[in-house]
Amino acid sequence: MRVFILLETSEKAKKTNNLTIYHQNIRSLNKIKDELNVMLEEYQGRPHLIRLSENHMEKKEMKNFSFLEYKLAYSFCRETYSKGGVCILARNDIIYQAINPNKLCKEKVFEISAVTIHTCSTKVILCCVYRSSSENPNYFLQHLQKTLKII
């Protein structure tokens, strides 16, 4: 059984202009697509953005990926190793700008997708970051620090 987490689910949030984000370490987008669909259908206020880590997809599979009323905003897919990868899906009515931090990505060590969302009152940078547990966390932190300086 999988547990799905919505970062903003309160009744108050549904009635305001809050940004709703869903995040899940899915361990294979192809295997969980149906479960994800059911969860999104049951949740009344569809999240604005979906962050998925360990999508296990190749670049060519992700290129034209869309899901229900969501489109792929940005993704990082591994080329050398299998599995891993991160992506951000944006609801079709969301205006976003993809940020390309891929030059800082290193498979298994630091995998990131990022987008900028402009709301009425502020600019939000949303990232989905993954590190394999088999890798040195210090390398991850070094890459994160470099990335935060750039974006």
Secondary structure as UniProt FT lines:
FT   STRAND          5..6
FT   HELIX           11..14
FT   TURN            15..17
FT   STRAND          21..25
FT   HELIX           29..42
FT   STRAND          49..53
FT   HELIX           59..62
FT   TURN            63..64
FT   STRAND          66..67
FT   TURN            68..69
FT   STRAND          70..76
FT   STRAND          86..91
FT   TURN            92..93
FT   STRAND          96..99
FT   HELIX           102..104
FT   TURN            107..109
FT   STRAND          110..118
FT   STRAND          123..130
FT   TURN            133..134
FT   HELIX           137..150
//
